[in-house]
Amino acid sequence: MIQNTLAIGIQGIQDGMLGMENAARKIARGGVDGPQGSASGNGDLIEPIVELKLYQRSVEASAQVVKTADETLGTLLDIMA
C-alpha cells in the first residue's frame, strides 16, 4: 500500500512538472501566437501564470505525499527491527 502511495506521489510530481513546463513555455512566448507572430493582449498571459502557480502547488502537495509515505515506511521499519 505504501508503494502505491509513493507511486501516486511521484506521478503527481511528474505531471505537475510537465504542466509547469507547458505553462512556462506559454509565458515565454509572451502572448505571441499564430504563424505570423502577431502579438495578442497581455490578458493572454494571465491564464498560464495562474496555471503555473496551480501546478507548483500540485507538485508541492505530491511531494508532501511522498514525504509522508517515506516517513510512514521508516516508522514501520523501526517498529519491525
N, CA, C and O atoms as a MOPAC input file, in Angstrom:
PM7 MOZYME 1SCF
protein

 N      0.82200 1    -1.18800 1     0.00000 1
 C      0.00000 1     0.00000 1     0.00000 1
 C      0.87600 1     1.26600 1     0.00000 1
 O      0.55000 1     2.25600 1    -0.65600 1
 N      1.97100 1     1.21800 1     0.73300 1
 C      2.86600 1     2.38000 1     0.76500 1
 C      3.53300 1     2.57100 1    -0.59400 1
 O      3.75400 1     3.70000 1    -1.03300 1
 N      3.85400 1     1.44800 1    -1.26000 1
 C      4.44200 1     1.54800 1    -2.59400 1
 C      3.49200 1     2.25100 1    -3.54900 1
 O      3.90600 1     3.08800 1    -4.35200 1
 N      2.21400 1     1.90400 1    -3.45400 1
 C      1.21500 1     2.53700 1    -4.30200 1
 C      1.13100 1     4.03400 1    -4.00600 1
 O      1.02300 1     4.84900 1    -4.92300 1
 N      1.18000 1     4.38500 1    -2.74100 1
 C      1.12600 1     5.79700 1    -2.35200 1
 C      2.34800 1     6.54200 1    -2.88600 1
 O      2.23400 1     7.65900 1    -3.39000 1
 N      3.51200 1     5.91400 1    -2.77100 1
 C      4.72600 1     6.52600 1    -3.31600 1
 C      4.60500 1     6.73100 1    -4.82900 1
 O      4.97200 1     7.78200 1    -5.35400 1
 N      4.08700 1     5.71300 1    -5.51800 1
 C      3.94500 1     5.80500 1    -6.97500 1
 C      2.98000 1     6.92700 1    -7.35800 1
 O      3.22400 1     7.66000 1    -8.31700 1
 N      1.89500 1     7.05800 1    -6.61600 1
 C      0.93300 1     8.12200 1    -6.89800 1
 C      1.57200 1     9.49500 1    -6.66100 1
 O      1.37800 1    10.41900 1    -7.45100 1
 N      2.33100 1     9.62000 1    -5.57600 1
 C      3.00500 1    10.88000 1    -5.28500 1
 C      4.02500 1    11.24700 1    -6.35100 1
 O      4.10700 1    12.39900 1    -6.77800 1
 N      4.79300 1    10.26800 1    -6.77200 1
 C      5.80200 1    10.51500 1    -7.80000 1
 C      5.13900 1    10.88200 1    -9.12500 1
 O      5.59900 1    11.78300 1    -9.82600 1
 N      4.05700 1    10.18200 1    -9.46600 1
 C      3.33700 1    10.50200 1   -10.70000 1
 C      2.76600 1    11.92100 1   -10.64300 1
 O      2.76800 1    12.64000 1   -11.64200 1
 N      2.28100 1    12.31300 1    -9.47200 1
 C      1.77200 1    13.67000 1    -9.29900 1
 C      2.85700 1    14.71700 1    -9.50200 1
 O      2.61700 1    15.76500 1   -10.10200 1
 N      4.04600 1    14.42800 1    -9.00100 1
 C      5.17500 1    15.34500 1    -9.19400 1
 C      5.51800 1    15.45500 1   -10.67600 1
 O      5.72200 1    16.55200 1   -11.19700 1
 N      5.58000 1    14.31000 1   -11.34600 1
 C      5.91300 1    14.31800 1   -12.77200 1
 C      4.86100 1    15.07100 1   -13.59200 1
 O      5.19900 1    15.86000 1   -14.47400 1
 N      3.59300 1    14.82300 1   -13.29300 1
 C      2.52300 1    15.52100 1   -14.01100 1
 C      2.56700 1    17.02400 1   -13.74800 1
 O      2.37200 1    17.82800 1   -14.66000 1
 N      2.82500 1    17.39200 1   -12.50000 1
 C      2.91000 1    18.80500 1   -12.15000 1
 C      4.07100 1    19.50000 1   -12.83400 1
 O      3.94700 1    20.63400 1   -13.29500 1
 N      5.20500 1    18.81000 1   -12.89600 1
 C      6.37000 1    19.39000 1   -13.56100 1
 C      6.11100 1    19.57800 1   -15.05400 1
 O      6.52200 1    20.58200 1   -15.63800 1
 N      5.43700 1    18.62200 1   -15.66300 1
 C      5.09700 1    18.74800 1   -17.07700 1
 C      4.15000 1    19.92700 1   -17.29700 1
 O      4.31200 1    20.69200 1   -18.24900 1
 N      3.16700 1    20.06900 1   -16.41700 1
 C      2.24300 1    21.19900 1   -16.50800 1
 C      2.95800 1    22.52700 1   -16.31900 1
 O      2.66600 1    23.50000 1   -17.01400 1
 N      3.90100 1    22.56700 1   -15.37100 1
 C      4.67400 1    23.79500 1   -15.15200 1
 C      5.49700 1    24.13800 1   -16.38300 1
 O      5.60300 1    25.30200 1   -16.76900 1
 N      6.07700 1    23.11600 1   -16.99100 1
 C      6.89000 1    23.34300 1   -18.19200 1
 C      6.03800 1    23.91900 1   -19.32300 1
 O      6.46100 1    24.84900 1   -20.01000 1
 N      4.84700 1    23.36800 1   -19.51500 1
 C      3.95600 1    23.86900 1   -20.56900 1
 C      3.49800 1    25.29600 1   -20.28000 1
 O      3.45400 1    26.13200 1   -21.18200 1
 N      3.15700 1    25.57200 1   -19.02600 1
 C      2.73100 1    26.92100 1   -18.66100 1
 C      3.88200 1    27.91300 1   -18.83900 1
 O      3.67700 1    29.02800 1   -19.31800 1
 N      5.08400 1    27.50600 1   -18.45400 1
 C      6.25300 1    28.37800 1   -18.60700 1
 C      6.53000 1    28.65500 1   -20.08400 1
 O      6.92700 1    29.75900 1   -20.45700 1
 N      6.31500 1    27.64300 1   -20.91100 1
 C      6.52000 1    27.82500 1   -22.35300 1
 C      5.54400 1    28.86700 1   -22.89500 1
 O      5.91800 1    29.71200 1   -23.70800 1
 N      4.28000 1    28.80200 1   -22.43500 1
 C      3.28700 1    29.79600 1   -22.86300 1
 C      3.68600 1    31.20200 1   -22.41000 1
 O      3.53600 1    32.17200 1   -23.15400 1
 N      4.19300 1    31.29600 1   -21.18300 1
 C      4.61600 1    32.59500 1   -20.66300 1
 C      5.81000 1    33.11600 1   -21.46300 1
 O      5.87700 1    34.29900 1   -21.79400 1
 N      6.75300 1    32.21700 1   -21.76900 1
 C      7.94800 1    32.62200 1   -22.51100 1
 C      7.59800 1    33.14800 1   -23.89600 1
 O      8.27400 1    34.03000 1   -24.42500 1
 N      6.55000 1    32.60600 1   -24.47200 1
 C      6.10700 1    33.11400 1   -25.76600 1
 C      5.56400 1    34.52300 1   -25.62900 1
 O      5.44500 1    35.24800 1   -26.61600 1
 N      5.24200 1    34.90400 1   -24.42400 1
 C      4.84100 1    36.27600 1   -24.14000 1
 C      3.55600 1    36.71800 1   -24.79500 1
 O      3.40400 1    37.89200 1   -25.13200 1
 N      2.63800 1    35.80700 1   -24.98100 1
 C      1.37600 1    36.19400 1   -25.59000 1
 C      1.45200 1    36.30700 1   -27.09600 1
 O      0.52300 1    36.80200 1   -27.73500 1
 N      2.55500 1    35.85100 1   -27.66900 1
 C      2.69600 1    35.88700 1   -29.12200 1
 C      2.27100 1    34.53100 1   -29.65000 1
 O      2.83200 1    33.50300 1   -29.27300 1
 N      1.28300 1    34.53500 1   -30.51600 1
 C      0.83800 1    33.28600 1   -31.09300 1
 C      0.47900 1    33.48300 1   -32.55200 1
 O      0.41200 1    34.60200 1   -33.05800 1
 N      0.25700 1    32.38700 1   -33.19200 1
 C     -0.05300 1    32.45100 1   -34.61300 1
 C      1.21700 1    32.38200 1   -35.43700 1
 O      2.28800 1    32.76300 1   -34.96400 1
 N      1.10500 1    31.89900 1   -36.67000 1
 C      2.28900 1    31.73600 1   -37.52100 1
 C      2.92700 1    33.06000 1   -37.90600 1
 O      4.12000 1    33.11200 1   -38.20600 1
 N      2.14600 1    34.12700 1   -37.89900 1
 C      2.67400 1    35.43000 1   -38.28300 1
 C      3.39000 1    36.10700 1   -37.11600 1
 O      4.06300 1    37.12100 1   -37.30100 1
 N      3.24400 1    35.53900 1   -35.90100 1
 C      3.86200 1    36.15700 1   -34.73800 1
 C      3.12900 1    37.39000 1   -34.28300 1
 O      3.72400 1    38.28500 1   -33.68400 1
 N      1.83300 1    37.44900 1   -34.56200 1
 C      1.06100 1    38.62500 1   -34.16600 1
 C      0.89100 1    38.65200 1   -32.66100 1
 O      0.53400 1    37.64600 1   -32.04900 1
 N      1.14500 1    39.78800 1   -32.07600 1
 C      1.05200 1    39.92400 1   -30.62000 1
 C     -0.40400 1    39.99800 1   -30.20600 1
 O     -1.20600 1    40.71300 1   -30.80800 1
 N     -0.73000 1    39.24100 1   -29.16300 1
 C     -2.07500 1    39.32000 1   -28.60900 1
 C     -1.99800 1    40.11100 1   -27.31100 1
 O     -0.91200 1    40.50400 1   -26.88500 1
 N     -3.12500 1    40.34300 1   -26.69100 1
 C     -3.15800 1    41.15600 1   -25.47600 1
 C     -2.45600 1    40.50000 1   -24.30600 1
 O     -2.28400 1    39.28100 1   -24.27600 1
 N     -2.05000 1    41.31400 1   -23.34000 1
 C     -1.38600 1    40.79000 1   -22.14900 1
 C     -2.30900 1    39.93100 1   -21.31000 1
 O     -1.84000 1    39.16800 1   -20.46600 1
 N     -3.62500 1    40.03900 1   -21.52500 1
 C     -4.57400 1    39.21300 1   -20.80800 1
 C     -4.35300 1    37.73000 1   -21.07100 1
 O     -4.74100 1    36.88700 1   -20.26200 1
 N     -3.73300 1    37.41300 1   -22.19900 1
 C     -3.46000 1    36.02200 1   -22.52800 1
 C     -2.38000 1    35.42700 1   -21.64000 1
 O     -2.24100 1    34.20500 1   -21.58100 1
 N     -1.62300 1    36.25000 1   -20.95800 1
 C     -0.58400 1    35.75200 1   -20.06000 1
 C     -1.12900 1    35.38800 1   -18.68800 1
 O     -0.48600 1    34.64900 1   -17.94200 1
 N     -2.29000 1    35.89100 1   -18.35400 1
 C     -2.83800 1    35.64300 1   -17.02100 1
 C     -3.10200 1    34.16000 1   -16.81200 1
 O     -2.74400 1    33.60300 1   -15.77400 1
 N     -3.71900 1    33.53000 1   -17.77900 1
 C     -4.05500 1    32.10800 1   -17.63100 1
 C     -2.82500 1    31.22600 1   -17.42300 1
 O     -2.82500 1    30.41800 1   -16.49400 1
 N     -1.77800 1    31.34200 1   -18.24100 1
 C     -0.61000 1    30.48700 1   -17.99600 1
 C      0.10900 1    30.81100 1   -16.68100 1
 O      0.71800 1    29.92300 1   -16.08300 1
 N      0.04800 1    32.04600 1   -16.23000 1
 C      0.65700 1    32.38700 1   -14.94400 1
 C     -0.10600 1    31.70600 1   -13.80700 1
 O      0.49500 1    31.17300 1   -12.87300 1
 N     -1.42800 1    31.73100 1   -13.89800 1
 C     -2.25000 1    31.04400 1   -12.89100 1
 C     -2.00800 1    29.54100 1   -12.95700 1
 O     -1.88100 1    28.88900 1   -11.92100 1
 N     -1.94200 1    28.98400 1   -14.17400 1
 C     -1.66400 1    27.55900 1   -14.33600 1
 C     -0.31700 1    27.19600 1   -13.71400 1
 O     -0.19300 1    26.16600 1   -13.05100 1
 N      0.67500 1    28.03100 1   -13.92500 1
 C      1.99900 1    27.77500 1   -13.36600 1
 C      1.92800 1    27.66700 1   -11.84900 1
 O      2.52400 1    26.76500 1   -11.26000 1
 N      1.20800 1    28.57500 1   -11.22000 1
 C      1.07600 1    28.55700 1    -9.76300 1
 C      0.30000 1    27.31700 1    -9.29600 1
 O      0.65700 1    26.69900 1    -8.29300 1
 N     -0.75700 1    26.96000 1   -10.02600 1
 C     -1.53000 1    25.77200 1    -9.66300 1
 C     -0.68900 1    24.50400 1    -9.77000 1
 O     -0.73900 1    23.64300 1    -8.89200 1
 N      0.07400 1    24.39400 1   -10.84000 1
 C      0.94000 1    23.22800 1   -10.98900 1
 C      2.02800 1    23.21200 1    -9.92000 1
 O      2.42000 1    22.14100 1    -9.45600 1
 N      2.51800 1    24.37400 1    -9.52600 1
 C      3.50000 1    24.44600 1    -8.45400 1
 C      2.90800 1    23.86900 1    -7.16700 1
 O      3.55200 1    23.07600 1    -6.48100 1
 N      1.69200 1    24.26900 1    -6.85100 1
 C      1.01600 1    23.75500 1    -5.64700 1
 C      0.78700 1    22.25000 1    -5.75700 1
 O      0.89000 1    21.52700 1    -4.76600 1
 N      0.47900 1    21.78600 1    -6.95400 1
 C      0.27500 1    20.35600 1    -7.17000 1
 C      1.56200 1    19.57500 1    -6.89500 1
 O      1.53400 1    18.51700 1    -6.26600 1
 N      2.67700 1    20.10400 1    -7.36700 1
 C      3.96900 1    19.46400 1    -7.12000 1
 C      4.27700 1    19.46200 1    -5.62700 1
 O      4.74200 1    18.45700 1    -5.09000 1
 N      4.02100 1    20.58100 1    -4.95700 1
 C      4.25900 1    20.65300 1    -3.51900 1
 C      3.40700 1    19.63500 1    -2.75800 1
 O      3.89600 1    18.98000 1    -1.83800 1
 N      2.14500 1    19.50100 1    -3.13700 1
 C      1.26000 1    18.54900 1    -2.47400 1
 C      1.71400 1    17.11700 1    -2.72900 1
 O      1.70800 1    16.29100 1    -1.81700 1
 N      2.10200 1    16.82400 1    -3.94900 1
 C      2.57400 1    15.48000 1    -4.27400 1
 C      3.87600 1    15.16300 1    -3.54200 1
 O      4.08500 1    14.03300 1    -3.10300 1
 N      4.73500 1    16.14500 1    -3.41500 1
 C      5.98100 1    15.94500 1    -2.66600 1
 C      5.68000 1    15.64700 1    -1.19500 1
 O      6.37900 1    14.85700 1    -0.56000 1
 N      4.64700 1    16.27800 1    -0.66700 1
 C      4.25200 1    16.00400 1     0.72300 1
 C      3.72600 1    14.57400 1     0.85500 1
 O      3.96300 1    13.92100 1     1.87200 1
 N      3.01600 1    14.08100 1    -0.16000 1
 C      2.54000 1    12.69200 1    -0.15400 1
 C      3.72900 1    11.74300 1    -0.11400 1
 O      3.73700 1    10.78800 1     0.66200 1
 N      4.73100 1    12.00300 1    -0.94700 1
 C      5.93100 1    11.16400 1    -0.98100 1
 C      6.64800 1    11.22500 1     0.36900 1
 O      7.07900 1    10.19400 1     0.88500 1
 N      6.77700 1    12.40100 1     0.93200 1
 C      7.45100 1    12.56300 1     2.22200 1
 C      6.72700 1    11.79200 1     3.32300 1
 O      7.36100 1    11.11200 1     4.13000 1
 N      5.40200 1    11.89800 1     3.35500 1
 C      4.61800 1    11.21100 1     4.37400 1
 C      4.72300 1     9.69400 1     4.21700 1
 O      4.86400 1     8.97900 1     5.20900 1
 N      4.65700 1     9.20400 1     2.99100 1
 C      4.79400 1     7.76800 1     2.74900 1
 C      6.18200 1     7.29000 1     3.17400 1
 O      6.31800 1     6.21200 1     3.75200 1
 N      7.20100 1     8.08200 1     2.89000 1
 C      8.57100 1     7.74200 1     3.28900 1
 C      8.69600 1     7.67400 1     4.81000 1
 O      9.30000 1     6.74900 1     5.35200 1
 N      8.12200 1     8.65800 1     5.48500 1
 C      8.17600 1     8.66900 1     6.95000 1
 C      7.41600 1     7.48200 1     7.53700 1
 O      7.85700 1     6.88100 1     8.51700 1
 N      6.27800 1     7.14600 1     6.93900 1
 C      5.49300 1     6.01600 1     7.39900 1
 C      6.27000 1     4.71300 1     7.21500 1
 O      6.28700 1     3.86300 1     8.10500 1
 N      6.90000 1     4.56500 1     6.07500 1
 C      7.71500 1     3.37700 1     5.81100 1
 C      8.86900 1     3.29800 1     6.80900 1
 O      9.17200 1     2.22200 1     7.32500 1
 N      9.50700 1     4.42800 1     7.07800 1
 C     10.60700 1     4.45000 1     8.05600 1
 C     10.12700 1     4.05200 1     9.43600 1
 O     10.81700 1     3.31800 1    10.14300 1
 N      8.95500 1     4.52400 1     9.83200 1
 C      8.39800 1     4.16900 1    11.13400 1
 C      8.09900 1     2.67600 1    11.19400 1
 O      8.39300 1     2.02400 1    12.19600 1
 N      7.52100 1     2.13500 1    10.13400 1
 C      7.21900 1     0.70100 1    10.10700 1
 C      8.49600 1    -0.13500 1    10.19300 1
 O      8.53300 1    -1.15400 1    10.88400 1
 N      9.52800 1     0.29700 1     9.49600 1
 C     10.80200 1    -0.42800 1     9.55900 1
 C     11.40400 1    -0.35900 1    10.96200 1
 O     11.97700 1    -1.34000 1    11.43600 1
 N     11.28100 1     0.78000 1    11.62400 1
 C     11.77900 1     0.92000 1    13.00000 1
 C     11.03500 1    -0.00500 1    13.95400 1
 O     11.63100 1    -0.60000 1    14.85000 1
 N      9.72900 1    -0.11700 1    13.75100 1
 C      8.92000 1    -0.98700 1    14.61100 1
 C      9.27100 1    -2.44400 1    14.39300 1
 O      9.34200 1    -3.21600 1    15.34800 1
 N      9.49500 1    -2.83100 1    13.13400 1
 C      9.80000 1    -4.22500 1    12.80500 1
 C     11.20400 1    -4.62500 1    13.23800 1
 O     11.45300 1    -5.80700 1    13.47500 1
 N     12.11200 1    -3.68700 1    13.34800 1
 C     13.50900 1    -4.00500 1    13.65400 1
 C     13.74300 1    -4.30300 1    15.11000 1
 O     14.87200 1    -4.58600 1    15.50800 1

